[in-house]
């Protein structure tokens, strides 16, 4: 029997979704339930926190970048052998990009796909009964979904809570809990979001503190009762992996500088029979010689540029590997494949030089959004003409593109003109584009 589920969402970003989601996941796990987490949208960091909170794998559900069958497969796998799925939304519940209904990237799409009720987290600071008007708007805005209740966050006082509850009573939405303002509930952040789970000091102590705070302020029995039966709109598919495996034995960089890999991508490669062998550039390890492809994920190389530049065994081994076998870099991995990387202090560090691009973290500009990429040559992600869906999220800038031809031509959902992106040379490819799945027809 598949698990019941619910989606923790909010009217806007910054409402406290992640901390409350983690607190709920941990508290329910401590009750003896088998809990699985999922994250809406293109987020690498939160699923690792879900996994730490629950002791079980987490994954992403992205209604813009993933086809229905893949979405259903990921959701179905999460419900197998679990008691409860506690999924986390992204941004505001209805925030989306242009696209067909159900394929806009909105968290509401995922609630509709799975039939999971929504628990709305609302930051009530600076308002009282007016909060109910916001909740009512969420309740009636999209008839595909159902709001099961609300959790109030950043409540100032008992009187404040009473006033907010009065508004909720008027619109008929149950209040499942109310958390006071508490700075200690905030997890550490950096420029791409939360500091990664593996780097967060005293992570399990922090998660236990979140669980204790949530359990004290939220009616966990009511949350469990609010969960709904999983009823997938689309049929799950056990077909080809979301992305083609770049090799049968894939060397993948994995450490504090290289960590942004979607769980569903690695799972798809393994299901297709590929073996994944991690290595650490920060420990000056070269890609293993017995592998037939190398993948450099995104992450935070800009914070470790000096260490990477001094990692002679890694850089020399990577260059040897690239002489005859495919090497691909996404975002941070692309920066390391380039000629140089300038750090936040303005110091330039020599990188692998396998591509001619030069990047800088000193010249920062946020680049964020979904992309559709069409490959310009045969490579590890498919033959020329293959279309991929994915996204970009980086602050680094290209200061010199160099002479390499582009890896892909990209567009965005907002009607942007096709533009060249990334670089390719010999067996080496890379771009700031994070691939999520092979795309269907335009």
N, C-alpha and C positions, 0 to 999 in steps of 0.2 A: 504494500500500500504506500502511495506517495505521501510525502509530508504536506501538511498545511503550510500556508505562508502568509506573509504580510510585507508591505513596503513602507519603510520609514522615509517620509518626504517632508518638504517644507515649502512655504510660499516663495522663499527666496534663499539665495546663498547666505552663509554666515549665520544661520539660525540655530546651529548646534546639532545638525543631523548626525555627523560622524561620531561625536562623543556620546550622544544618546544611543545611537545604534550599537556602538561597541559596549556600552554599559549594559544594554539589554542582552546582547549576545552573551556576554560573560556571565551576567546574573542568571540567565536561563540555563546556561551550561552548568553552572554551579548547582542548580536545582536537580541536575541529573538528566536533563533533556539532551538529545543529540541535535545540535543546532548547526545549520549551514548558513553562511553569509553569501550574498551576491551584491555586486555593485553595478548600478546603472551608468552607462556612459564610458568614455575612454579614460579610465583612471587606473594607473599602475599601482598606486601606493595603498589605497584603502583596502583592496582585497588581502594584502599581506597582514594588515591589522585585523581584519575579520578572521583570518586563519589563526592568528595568535590568540584572539579572544575566544574562539570556539574549539580550537584543536583540530579543525577540519579544513580542507581546501575551500577557497573562495574563487570566484571568477567574475567576469564582466558580462553584462547584457546590454547591447547597444542597438537600438532599433533603427538607427540611421545606417550604420556600417555593416550590420549583420543581416543575412536573409532569415526569413521566418523559421526555416527548418533548423538553422544553427541556433537561433534563440531558443527554440523549443528543446533542442537537444541539451543545451547547457542547463536550462531550467529543470528538465526531467532528471538529469544526472544529479543535480543538487538535491532533489526531493527523495532520491532513492536511499533508503537506509537511514533517513533522518526523521526526527519528530517535528521539526519546525524550521522553515526558512525565514530568516530575517534579512530582507534585502534593503539596500540603502540607495536612495535616489541621488540625483546630481542636480546642482543649481536649484531653480524653482521647479515645482512639480510639473508645470506645463511649458517650461522654457524649452525651445526647440529651434530647428532650422527649417527652411522650406522643404517640403516633401509630401508624398502621399500620406493619407491618414494611416497612422500606425508605424510610419517609417520616418519620423522627424527627429529622433534622438531624445524625445521627451521621456521623463520618468513615467508619465501617465501612460505612454505606449506600453511599457512593461507591465504595469498594473492591469491594463486591458488584455494583454497577451496571456497573462497567467491567471487572471481572475482573482488576484490577491487584493484584499482590502488595503486601504492606505491609512496609516497612522500619521497624522500631520503634526510636525514639530513647529511650534510658533514661538519666536522670540517676542515676548510681551513687553519688553522694556519700552517705556515711553508711551504706553497706551493701556487701556483697561477694557471697557465694553466694546470699544471699536475693534478690538481683536476679533470679535465674533463676526463682524462684517467681512473681514478678510477670509475667515474660515468658511463663511457661508458662500462667498464667491468661489472658493475652491470646491465646495460641495456640489454646486450646481453647474459649474463651468463645462464639465465634460461628462456626458451621460454614460460613457463607457465604463466609468470607474465608480467606486464607492468609498467614501471617507468613513472609516469605522470609529474614529475618535481622535482626540488631540492630546498632545503632551505639551504643557506650557513650560517654556524655558526662560531663565533670567527673571524670575518673579522677585519683586522687591520686598514684599512683606505679606503678612497674613491678610491684611485688608486689601492689598492689591490683588491677591489671589481670589478673594471673595468677589470682587468686582468683575474680574475676568470670567469667573465661573457663572456669574449672573448672565453675562452676554451669551455664553455657550448654552445655558439652559434655554434661553429664548429661541435659539435656532435648532435645538434638539441634537446637539453633538455632545457625546459624553467626554468628560475630561478624565483621561486615564492616568494622569500624573502631573505634578508641578515641581520643577526644580528651581531652587533659588540661585541667585547670582553666586558663582563660586569660581574664582580664578584658577584654583588648583585643578579644575576639570579640563583645562585647556591643554592640548597636546602641543609639543614644540613644532614649529613650522620653519620652512625656508622657501626659496623663491619658486619652486614648483609644487608647493603644497606642504603637507606634513613631512617632518623628518621621517625617513623610512623606518619601518618597524624594526629591522635588524640593527639600526643605529640608535634607537631610542633607549636611553639609559633607564634601567629599572622598568622595562616595558610591562612585565607581568604584575609588578606592584602597582603601576599606574592603572592597568586594566582592572585589577582587583578594587582599587579605589573608585574607579568609575562604576563598577558593578555595585559596590556598597552604596554609593550615592543614588544610583538609579533605583535600586531595590528599596531604599528608604523613601523615595519620593514618587514612585510609580507603582500602580496596582498591577503586579506581574500576572496575576490570575486573569485580570481583565484583558491584558495584552494577549495572553494565550488564547482566551476566548474570542478575541477579535480576529484571529487568523482565519483565513478561508481555505476551502478546498482548492487544490491546484487543478485548473481546467484549462489546458493549453489550447489556444485557438488554432495553432498550426500543428502539423504532425512533425515529430522529431525525425531527424535523418542521421543514419550512420554512414553517410557517403564519404566523399573525398574530404581531406582536412581543409580547414578554413583557408590556409595558405599551403602551397606545395612545400614539402620538405626540401631544403636546399642540398641535402645529401643524405646518405644512409647512416653516417656517423658524423654528427655535427659538434664541432668544438664551439662552445658558447662562453663568452666572457661573463664572469659572475663575481662581483664584489661590490664594494661601496660606490665605485665609479660606474659600474655597468650592471644595471638590475632591472631595467624596464622591459619586461617580456610579458605579454599577455598569457595568463594561465591556459586559455583555450587554444592558443597557438602551439605551445609546447605539448599540450595533451593531444592535439591533432597530429603533430609530427610523430609522437610515440605510437598513437593508434595506427598510423600508416607504416609502422615498422622501423622508424628511425631511432637511433640511439643518441642521446644527448650527453656530451662529456663537458662538464664545466672546468674552467681554468681561470686564474686570477692575474690580470695584468698588474694590479697593485702589488702582488707578491712576486712580480717579475717572472711570471710563468708564460711560456710560449704556447700557442695552440698545439695540442698533441699531434705528433706526426702521423699517427695512424688514422686520423680523421680525414674525411674527404670534402668538408666544407667548414667555414668558420663564420660565426655570427657575432658581431659586436653590437649589443643592444644600447639603447639610450641609458641615461643615468646622470651622473654628476662629474664627468671628467674635468669640467672647469674648476672644480674644487680640489682636484688632485693632479693638475697639469704638470707640476714640477716632478712629482713621483713618476708619472707616466713617461715623461721625457727622459728620465734617468733609468728607465727599465730596459736596459740594453738587450737582455735575453728575450723579453717579450717583443720588442720592436724588430729585432733581427729575425726572430722566429716567425713573426707575422709576415715579414717581407719574403722569407723563403717559402712560406706556405702559399703566398699569393702568386708565386711564379707559375704554378700549375693547377691550383685549386681555387674555387670561388670563395671570396671573402665579401661579406656585406655588412655595412654599418648603418644603423638607424640613429638619427639625431646625435646624441653624444658619441656614438660609435663612428658616425660620419666625420665628426670633428677630429677624432683621433686618427682616422685614415688620411686626413689632409696634411698639408705642408706644415702648418703651424697653428697653435691655439694661444691666444692672448688671454691671460687671466684677468680677474677683477682689478688687480693692481696695475694693469697695463704692461706686465711682463710677458714677452712672447716666448713660447716654448716650442721647440721642434717636435713634430709628431712623426707618424710613420712615413709620410711622403708618398703614399701609394696613390693618392689623388692630389690634384693641384690646388684644391680649395684652401683658403686661409680664413679662420674664424676668430671671433673675439667675444669675450664675455665682458670686456671693459665697455664696449659700445652695446648697451643693452636696449632691446626693444622686444616687447612681448609679441609673439606670433602664436595665434591660437585659433583652431578651427578644424572642421572636417575637410577632407580632401578626397578627390577621386583622381587616381594616378594611372596613366597609361604608359606601360613600359616601352622604351624606345629601342631596346635591343634584347636579344635572348639573354637570360640570366638566371640566378638561383630562385627567383620568384616567379618564373614563367617565361614563355617566349615573347618576343616583341609583339605588341598589340594587346597583351593581357591588361585588363583593367582591375585595379585594386581599390578598395575603400579603406580609409584610415583617417589620421588626423595629425596635426602639428601642435606642439606646445613647447616653446623654447624662448629664452631671452637672448641667447647668443645671436650674433649677426655675422653674415658673410662680408668680409672686408675685401676679398679678392676671389673671384670664382675660378680663375685659372682657365686653362685651355681645354680641359676635358669636356667631351660631349655630355649632354644631360642624361641622367638615369631615367627620367620620366617626364611627361607633360601632365600638369595638374590643373584641376579646376576646383571650385568650392561650390557649396549649395546655393550661393547667393548670386550666381550668374557671372562669376568672374571669367575673364578671357583666359583661354588655355595659356599656361606659362611653363617654360622649362624649369625643371627642378632636379637637384642632385648632380651627381657626377658618375662617370664610369671610365675605366681604363683597364684594358686587359681583362683579367678575371675579377677585378675589384669594382664594386658598386657601392653607392651610399647616397643618402639624402636625409633631410630633416623629417621626412614623412615616416610615420609609424603605421605599418600595414596591419589591418585588422582582419580582412577577409577578401577573397576574390569576388569581384563585383559581377553583377548581372549586366544586362544590356543597359546602355545609357538611358 
